[in-house]
Amino acid sequence: MFQHVSRRGKPRKNSFAEYEQYFPLKGLGAHCEAVAHTINEIACSPRLLTAEEADSLDIDFEPKTRGAQKWKISRLADDLSAASLQTAGGILHSLGLLLKSDIRYPLTPSILARSALENSALVMYLNEDADPWIRTVRAVNVVVNGYENSGGRNNESPYSEATADHIKMKQAFASQGYGKSQKLLNYTDLVAEYFDGFQGGEMYSRFNRSVHHNVVRQIELALAQDRDGRQNAVETFEIAIRAAIAVGAAAFSLQEFRHCSGIDVDPIHALRDVFEDWNSYLNRLGQEGFVD
């Protein structure tokens, strides 16, 4: 696929330097760092929902969802979104540092990118609908899932009371018609749902082959590295740019619920240009190869 065509029309092997000008790992790394800082600013920006509005919502929830005021559930969507977005941004910052270190091996970047996709998809899920009831229902679903995955159903767990209370609220919301329509999907389906536009599901499956031991994946990476490492370098670039776009999309979904008009989001917008240039070049390279 990646062959270099000389002036005489004979294919010849590309030098790695020729790839680096089109897949600048260090440059992308620096950009990922800049985006990560912007992401953190958005996550930390003041919420649009005032304390008075939140208290009023909890009062509205309480008659049908006992415990709403005790746990202040109207604030959950914003709090969970901020935490998940900061996590995704922190991961993106780490990816940036890796790329700036001139890493050309995609194993560790894909492990980090997997978590970035999960957190980003969760933020998208929480902020897909502006209706405060739907945002709150979804937030309760996320909390219940977290408690259950932490053993909260066990009576000896320190989370047992909180788990029981939030399960009751989840059931109460479901009885009002907020059940299946607001269901929290597993991460594989969640990523595929919110990042289907640029192969989110396929990416997530690929990243899983790095997170969990997969001998075929290990052989593929080792063989590519033995040949000349270009394939691994290009994949590392792809992992980073796709993960960065996912985190950026998540940030924009939360932006609608934050006071952050003064934040410069140009670094996030620039990711689309980087991605489109990369994708266009990759397609052209597959068709024509390098030409002197």
Solvent accessible surface area in square Angstrom, and as a share of the most:
residue,aa,sasa,rsa
1,M,149,0.67
2,F,65,0.27
3,Q,89,0.40
4,H,6,0.03
5,V,33,0.19
6,S,21,0.14
7,R,209,0.76
8,R,216,0.79
9,G,48,0.46
10,K,139,0.59
11,P,83,0.52
12,R,115,0.42
13,K,141,0.60
14,N,6,0.03
15,S,57,0.37
16,F,51,0.21
17,A,69,0.54
18,E,39,0.17
19,Y,5,0.02
20,E,68,0.30
21,Q,122,0.54
22,Y,84,0.32
23,F,7,0.03
24,P,62,0.39
25,L,11,0.06
26,K,111,0.47
27,G,43,0.42
28,L,7,0.04
29,G,0,0.00
30,A,49,0.38
31,H,45,0.20
32,C,0,0.00
33,E,27,0.12
34,A,43,0.34
35,V,0,0.00
36,A,6,0.05
37,H,109,0.49
38,T,7,0.04
39,I,0,0.00
40,N,67,0.34
41,E,91,0.41
42,I,0,0.00
43,A,3,0.03
44,C,81,0.48
45,S,13,0.08
46,P,90,0.56
47,R,81,0.29
48,L,77,0.38
49,L,36,0.18
50,T,66,0.38
51,A,60,0.47
52,E,128,0.58
53,E,88,0.39
54,A,2,0.01
55,D,63,0.32
56,S,57,0.37
57,L,24,0.12
58,D,4,0.02
59,I,100,0.51
60,D,80,0.41
61,F,1,0.00
62,E,39,0.18
63,P,104,0.66
64,K,129,0.55
65,T,0,0.00
66,R,191,0.70
67,G,15,0.14
68,A,0,0.00
69,Q,86,0.38
70,K,122,0.52
71,W,75,0.26
72,K,101,0.43
73,I,0,0.00
74,S,6,0.04
75,R,46,0.17
76,L,27,0.14
77,A,1,0.01
78,D,1,0.01
79,D,66,0.34
80,L,41,0.20
81,S,0,0.00
82,A,18,0.14
83,A,57,0.44
84,S,11,0.07
85,L,0,0.00
86,Q,76,0.34
87,T,64,0.37
88,A,0,0.00
89,G,5,0.05
90,G,40,0.38
91,I,20,0.10
92,L,0,0.00
93,H,52,0.23
94,S,44,0.28
95,L,0,0.00
96,G,0,0.00
97,L,90,0.45
98,L,44,0.22
99,L,0,0.00
100,K,89,0.38
101,S,78,0.50
102,D,53,0.27
103,I,37,0.19
104,R,61,0.22
105,Y,75,0.29
106,P,0,0.00
107,L,55,0.27
108,T,63,0.37
109,P,0,0.00
110,S,0,0.00
111,I,71,0.36
112,L,46,0.23
113,A,0,0.00
114,R,52,0.19
115,S,37,0.24
116,A,0,0.00
117,L,0,0.00
118,E,25,0.11
119,N,27,0.14
120,S,0,0.00
121,A,0,0.00
122,L,18,0.09
123,V,0,0.00
124,M,36,0.16
125,Y,5,0.02
126,L,1,0.00
127,N,9,0.05
128,E,101,0.45
129,D,51,0.27
130,A,77,0.59
131,D,55,0.29
132,P,57,0.36
133,W,62,0.22
134,I,24,0.12
135,R,19,0.07
136,T,3,0.02
137,V,2,0.01
138,R,25,0.09
139,A,0,0.00
140,V,0,0.00
141,N,9,0.05
142,V,16,0.09
143,V,21,0.12
144,V,3,0.02
145,N,53,0.27
146,G,35,0.33
147,Y,48,0.18
148,E,62,0.28
149,N,117,0.60
150,S,68,0.44
151,G,35,0.34
152,G,1,0.01
153,R,161,0.59
154,N,86,0.44
155,N,139,0.72
156,E,159,0.71
157,S,17,0.11
158,P,122,0.77
159,Y,100,0.38
160,S,29,0.19
161,E,107,0.48
162,A,11,0.09
163,T,2,0.01
164,A,46,0.36
165,D,30,0.16
166,H,5,0.02
167,I,22,0.11
168,K,130,0.55
169,M,1,0.00
170,K,84,0.36
171,Q,112,0.50
172,A,20,0.16
173,F,1,0.00
174,A,46,0.36
175,S,97,0.63
176,Q,57,0.25
177,G,57,0.55
178,Y,52,0.20
179,G,27,0.26
180,K,190,0.80
181,S,78,0.50
182,Q,19,0.09
183,K,131,0.55
184,L,33,0.17
185,L,62,0.31
186,N,94,0.48
187,Y,83,0.32
188,T,65,0.38
189,D,65,0.34
190,L,1,0.00
191,V,0,0.00
192,A,36,0.28
193,E,102,0.46
194,Y,41,0.15
195,F,4,0.02
196,D,110,0.57
197,G,82,0.79
198,F,31,0.13
199,Q,94,0.42
200,G,0,0.00
201,G,17,0.16
202,E,104,0.47
203,M,2,0.01
204,Y,5,0.02
205,S,59,0.38
206,R,72,0.26
207,F,3,0.01
208,N,34,0.17
209,R,72,0.26
210,S,12,0.08
211,V,50,0.29
212,H,108,0.48
213,H,145,0.65
214,N,47,0.24
215,V,84,0.49
216,V,84,0.48
217,R,12,0.04
218,Q,84,0.38
219,I,92,0.46
220,E,73,0.33
221,L,4,0.02
222,A,46,0.36
223,L,93,0.46
224,A,1,0.01
225,Q,78,0.35
226,D,119,0.61
227,R,148,0.54
228,D,54,0.28
229,G,3,0.03
230,R,36,0.13
231,Q,92,0.41
232,N,1,0.00
233,A,3,0.02
234,V,16,0.09
235,E,23,0.10
236,T,0,0.00
237,F,5,0.02
238,E,26,0.12
239,I,1,0.01
240,A,0,0.00
241,I,0,0.00
242,R,15,0.06
243,A,0,0.00
244,A,0,0.00
245,I,33,0.17
246,A,0,0.00
247,V,0,0.00
248,G,1,0.01
249,A,34,0.26
250,A,0,0.00
251,A,0,0.00
252,F,56,0.23
253,S,22,0.14
254,L,0,0.00
255,Q,45,0.20
256,E,121,0.54
257,F,27,0.11
258,R,17,0.06
259,H,109,0.49
260,C,9,0.05
261,S,121,0.78
262,G,80,0.77
263,I,28,0.14
264,D,91,0.47
265,V,24,0.14
266,D,93,0.48
267,P,30,0.19
268,I,8,0.04
269,H,104,0.46
270,A,34,0.26
271,L,2,0.01
272,R,166,0.61
273,D,87,0.45
274,V,46,0.26
275,F,31,0.13
276,E,96,0.43
277,D,99,0.51
278,W,10,0.03
279,N,53,0.27
280,S,60,0.39
281,Y,22,0.08
282,L,33,0.16
283,N,87,0.45
284,R,110,0.40
285,L,4,0.02
286,G,32,0.31
287,Q,147,0.65
288,E,101,0.45
289,G,11,0.10
290,F,21,0.09
291,V,104,0.60
292,D,74,0.38
